[in-house]
Amino acid sequence: MKVIVFDLDGTLYEDTHHFDYYAKRIEEKLREEKRTFFRKDYEAVLFGTHPLKIGSVYDAEEDLILLLDGDGFVHSVYEWNGNKWSDDDVQTKYPERIAVDLDNMLSIGDLWWVPSALGRHYGLTNKETYAAFLETRTFMMSPHFTMERTAGLAELLTQLRQHLFLVLMTNSPRPDSEAILEKLGLSNVFHKKIFQAKKPVDTAKHLKTICLEVGVRYEEIMSIGDNWRNDIFPAKQLGCQTIYIDPHQIGTNESADVVVRNVGEWVNLLRNKYGVSKF
């Protein structure tokens, strides 16, 4: 292995209290009569009692919740109230492979996408939910947002960068991402940083660029992330090695080369496998 590509949120830190802040910013943009319903739905998703779940796809144009198989075909469709479609209706409506995007076919790969999808359901535009996202990232840059560092992570990456080419690939803008890296003590560990990466749409394109720039094969790249459709699936298709962080336990052993529950597990894994003595 010669290159490791890291996601940022949920991969280099595990704090989650900013999601409530994000949900509140979206809630404030809704009409008054819709806010209570939004709040109840948000809590239901967190408790796992809502049809919208991590790992699903939200079709914002049709206001439908989709479950896809590993090849991107829809196998189940749920309405917002939980009503499940028949197999015949599913096949009639979605006969082709689904292409997720950042506007209307939203992959709910992690908690970032939950408030956004709920906001779209209750009438907000993509522009309005993204504005709430940027407000949240601004908050995360401030001293009011405290972060807990994962023990040993900064030290591990500092050692690994002496032997491997380390890449950060995040969908977030540069200013807030750099501020978060500073808080985590990771400002200077990456050889290359890709911001506003537009994953999963452009994941494969970025990986190809890395191959060309660094002079490696896909098999010599490892992708680590907590969003399967953004970070893992495109990398697996190209032949990259993968570590999937799966705190919600929605994956299987086949989801990636290695599946872990939290950030600390992959840190220990790489420390044991690629410690300084192993180079």
C-alpha positions as CSV (number, residue, x, y, z in Angstrom):
1,M,0.0,0.0,0.0
2,K,1.3,3.4,-1.0
3,V,-1.6,5.8,-0.6
4,I,-4.4,6.2,2.1
5,V,-7.4,8.4,1.3
6,F,-9.3,9.7,4.3
7,D,-12.8,11.2,4.6
8,L,-13.0,13.9,7.3
9,D,-16.3,13.9,9.2
10,G,-17.0,10.6,11.0
11,T,-13.6,9.3,10.0
12,L,-11.1,11.6,11.7
13,Y,-13.4,12.5,14.6
14,E,-16.5,11.1,16.1
15,D,-18.3,14.1,17.6
16,T,-22.0,14.2,16.6
17,H,-23.5,17.2,18.6
18,H,-23.2,19.4,15.5
19,F,-25.9,17.4,13.8
20,D,-28.5,18.7,16.2
21,Y,-27.2,22.2,15.5
22,Y,-27.6,21.6,11.8
23,A,-31.1,20.2,12.3
24,K,-32.1,23.3,14.3
25,R,-30.8,25.6,11.5
26,I,-32.9,23.8,9.0
27,E,-35.9,23.8,11.3
28,E,-35.7,27.5,11.6
29,K,-36.0,27.9,7.9
30,L,-39.3,26.0,7.8
31,R,-42.8,27.5,8.1
32,E,-43.9,27.5,11.7
33,E,-46.6,24.9,11.2
34,K,-44.0,22.4,9.9
35,R,-41.4,22.7,12.6
36,T,-43.0,20.3,15.1
37,F,-43.4,17.6,12.4
38,F,-39.7,18.1,11.3
39,R,-38.5,17.8,14.9
40,K,-40.5,14.6,15.5
41,D,-39.2,13.1,12.3
42,Y,-35.7,14.0,13.1
43,E,-35.9,12.3,16.5
44,A,-37.6,9.2,14.9
45,V,-34.7,8.8,12.4
46,L,-32.2,9.0,15.3
47,F,-34.1,6.3,17.2
48,G,-34.5,4.1,14.1
49,T,-38.2,4.3,14.0
50,H,-38.6,6.3,10.7
51,P,-38.5,4.8,7.2
52,L,-35.7,7.2,6.4
53,K,-32.5,5.4,7.6
54,I,-28.8,5.6,7.3
55,G,-28.0,3.6,4.1
56,S,-31.2,4.6,2.3
57,V,-31.6,7.0,-0.6
58,Y,-34.1,9.8,-0.6
59,D,-35.8,10.7,-4.0
60,A,-36.5,14.3,-3.3
61,E,-38.5,14.8,-6.5
62,E,-40.8,11.9,-5.8
63,D,-40.6,12.2,-1.9
64,L,-39.9,8.5,-1.7
65,I,-37.4,6.5,0.4
66,L,-35.4,3.9,-1.6
67,L,-33.3,0.9,-0.5
68,L,-30.7,-0.2,-3.1
69,D,-28.9,-3.4,-3.6
70,G,-25.1,-3.5,-4.0
71,D,-25.4,-2.8,-7.7
72,G,-27.5,0.3,-7.3
73,F,-30.9,-1.2,-8.2
74,V,-33.9,-0.3,-6.1
75,H,-35.3,-3.3,-4.2
76,S,-37.7,-1.5,-1.8
77,V,-39.6,1.7,-1.8
78,Y,-41.2,3.4,1.2
79,E,-43.5,6.4,1.4
80,W,-42.9,9.0,4.1
81,N,-45.6,7.4,6.3
82,G,-43.9,4.0,6.2
83,N,-46.1,2.4,3.5
84,K,-44.1,-0.1,1.6
85,W,-44.6,-0.5,-2.2
86,S,-45.2,-3.9,-3.8
87,D,-42.3,-5.4,-5.8
88,D,-44.2,-4.8,-9.1
89,D,-44.7,-1.2,-8.3
90,V,-41.0,-0.8,-7.4
91,Q,-39.9,-2.4,-10.7
92,T,-42.3,-0.3,-12.7
93,K,-41.1,3.0,-11.1
94,Y,-37.4,2.2,-10.9
95,P,-36.4,-0.4,-13.5
96,E,-32.9,1.1,-14.0
97,R,-29.9,1.4,-11.8
98,I,-30.1,4.5,-9.6
99,A,-27.5,7.3,-10.0
100,V,-27.3,9.2,-6.7
101,D,-26.4,12.9,-6.9
102,L,-26.2,15.9,-4.6
103,D,-29.5,17.6,-5.6
104,N,-32.4,15.2,-5.9
105,M,-31.3,11.6,-5.4
106,L,-29.7,11.9,-2.0
107,S,-27.7,9.1,-0.5
108,I,-28.3,9.0,3.3
109,G,-24.9,7.6,3.9
110,D,-24.3,9.4,7.2
111,L,-26.1,11.7,9.6
112,W,-25.2,14.8,7.6
113,W,-27.8,13.9,5.1
114,V,-30.7,13.3,7.5
115,P,-31.6,17.0,8.3
116,S,-31.1,17.8,4.6
117,A,-33.5,15.1,3.5
118,L,-36.1,16.1,6.1
119,G,-35.8,19.7,5.1
120,R,-36.4,18.8,1.5
121,H,-39.5,16.8,2.5
122,Y,-40.9,19.7,4.3
123,G,-40.5,22.1,1.4
124,L,-37.0,23.6,1.5
125,T,-34.9,23.9,-1.6
126,N,-31.5,22.3,-2.0
127,K,-30.0,25.9,-1.8
128,E,-31.8,26.5,1.6
129,T,-30.6,23.3,3.2
130,Y,-27.1,23.9,1.9
131,A,-27.2,27.4,3.5
132,A,-28.0,25.7,6.8
133,F,-25.1,23.3,6.2
134,L,-22.7,26.3,5.7
135,E,-24.0,27.9,8.9
136,T,-23.2,24.7,10.8
137,R,-19.7,24.5,9.4
138,T,-19.2,28.1,10.4
139,F,-20.2,27.1,13.9
140,M,-17.8,24.2,13.8
141,M,-15.0,26.7,13.1
142,S,-15.8,28.7,16.2
143,P,-14.4,28.2,19.7
144,H,-17.9,27.3,20.8
145,F,-17.6,23.9,19.0
146,T,-15.3,21.7,21.0
147,M,-14.0,18.4,19.6
148,E,-12.6,15.3,21.3
149,R,-9.5,13.9,19.6
150,T,-9.2,10.2,19.1
151,A,-6.3,8.9,21.2
152,G,-3.2,8.2,19.0
153,L,-4.7,9.3,15.7
154,A,-2.6,12.4,15.1
155,E,0.6,10.5,16.2
156,L,-0.2,7.6,13.9
157,L,-0.8,9.8,10.8
158,T,2.3,11.8,11.6
159,Q,4.3,8.5,11.4
160,L,2.5,7.2,8.4
161,R,3.1,10.3,6.3
162,Q,6.8,9.5,6.4
163,H,6.2,6.3,4.4
164,L,2.8,6.7,2.7
165,F,1.1,9.4,0.7
166,L,-1.9,10.7,2.7
167,V,-4.9,12.3,1.1
168,L,-7.9,14.1,2.7
169,M,-11.0,13.9,0.5
170,T,-14.1,15.7,1.9
171,N,-17.3,17.2,0.6
172,S,-16.9,20.1,2.9
173,P,-15.5,23.6,2.0
174,R,-11.9,24.3,2.7
175,P,-12.1,27.1,5.4
176,D,-14.1,25.1,8.0
177,S,-12.3,21.8,7.1
178,E,-9.0,23.4,7.8
179,A,-10.3,24.8,11.1
180,I,-11.4,21.3,12.1
181,L,-8.1,19.8,11.1
182,E,-6.4,22.4,13.3
183,K,-8.5,21.5,16.2
184,L,-7.7,17.8,15.7
185,G,-3.9,18.5,15.4
186,L,-4.0,17.3,11.8
187,S,-3.2,20.4,9.8
188,N,0.1,19.2,8.5
189,V,-0.2,15.4,8.1
190,F,-1.8,15.3,4.6
191,H,0.2,15.5,1.4
192,K,-2.9,16.4,-0.6
193,K,-6.3,17.8,0.4
194,I,-9.4,17.7,-1.8
195,F,-12.3,19.9,-0.6
196,Q,-15.8,20.0,-1.9
197,A,-15.1,16.7,-3.5
198,K,-18.7,16.1,-4.6
199,K,-18.6,12.5,-3.5
200,P,-20.0,10.0,-4.5
201,V,-20.4,11.6,-8.0
202,D,-16.7,12.4,-8.4
203,T,-15.1,9.9,-6.1
204,A,-13.8,7.7,-8.9
205,K,-12.5,10.8,-10.8
206,H,-10.5,11.9,-7.8
207,L,-9.0,8.5,-7.2
208,K,-7.9,8.3,-10.9
209,T,-6.2,11.7,-10.5
210,I,-4.4,10.5,-7.4
211,C,-3.2,7.4,-9.3
212,L,-1.8,9.6,-12.1
213,E,-0.3,12.2,-9.8
214,V,1.4,9.8,-7.4
215,G,2.2,7.1,-9.9
216,V,0.4,4.2,-8.2
217,R,-2.2,1.5,-9.1
218,Y,-5.6,1.4,-7.6
219,E,-4.7,-1.7,-5.6
220,E,-2.0,0.4,-3.9
221,I,-4.7,2.9,-2.6
222,M,-6.7,2.4,0.6
223,S,-9.9,4.4,1.2
224,I,-11.2,4.9,4.7
225,G,-14.6,6.5,5.4
226,D,-17.9,6.2,7.3
227,N,-20.1,6.8,4.2
228,W,-20.3,3.6,2.2
229,R,-21.7,5.0,-1.0
230,N,-19.3,8.0,-0.9
231,D,-16.0,6.6,0.3
232,I,-16.1,2.8,0.0
233,F,-18.3,1.6,-2.9
234,P,-16.6,3.6,-5.7
235,A,-13.1,2.7,-4.3
236,K,-14.0,-1.0,-4.2
237,Q,-15.2,-0.9,-7.8
238,L,-11.8,0.4,-8.9
239,G,-9.9,-2.2,-6.9
240,C,-8.8,-0.1,-4.0
241,Q,-8.4,-1.4,-0.5
242,T,-11.2,-0.2,1.9
243,I,-11.9,0.3,5.6
244,Y,-15.6,1.1,6.3
245,I,-16.4,2.8,9.6
246,D,-19.9,1.5,10.3
247,P,-21.2,2.9,13.7
248,H,-24.9,2.3,12.6
249,Q,-24.2,-1.4,11.8
250,I,-25.9,-1.2,8.4
251,G,-23.1,-3.0,6.5
252,T,-21.9,-6.6,6.3
253,N,-18.5,-8.2,6.2
254,E,-18.6,-7.9,2.4
255,S,-19.2,-4.1,2.6
256,A,-15.4,-3.5,2.6
257,D,-12.1,-5.3,3.1
258,V,-12.4,-4.4,6.7
259,V,-15.4,-3.1,8.6
260,V,-15.0,-1.4,12.0
261,R,-17.4,0.2,14.4
262,N,-15.5,3.5,15.2
263,V,-12.5,5.6,14.5
264,G,-10.5,4.1,17.3
265,E,-10.7,0.7,15.7
266,W,-9.1,1.7,12.4
267,V,-6.5,3.7,14.3
268,N,-5.5,0.5,16.3
269,L,-5.7,-1.6,13.1
270,L,-3.3,0.6,11.2
271,R,-1.1,1.1,14.2
272,N,-0.7,-2.7,14.5
273,K,-0.4,-3.4,10.8
274,Y,1.7,-0.4,9.6
275,G,3.6,0.6,12.7
276,V,7.0,2.1,12.2
277,S,8.7,-1.2,12.9
278,K,6.8,-2.7,9.9
279,F,8.3,-0.4,7.3
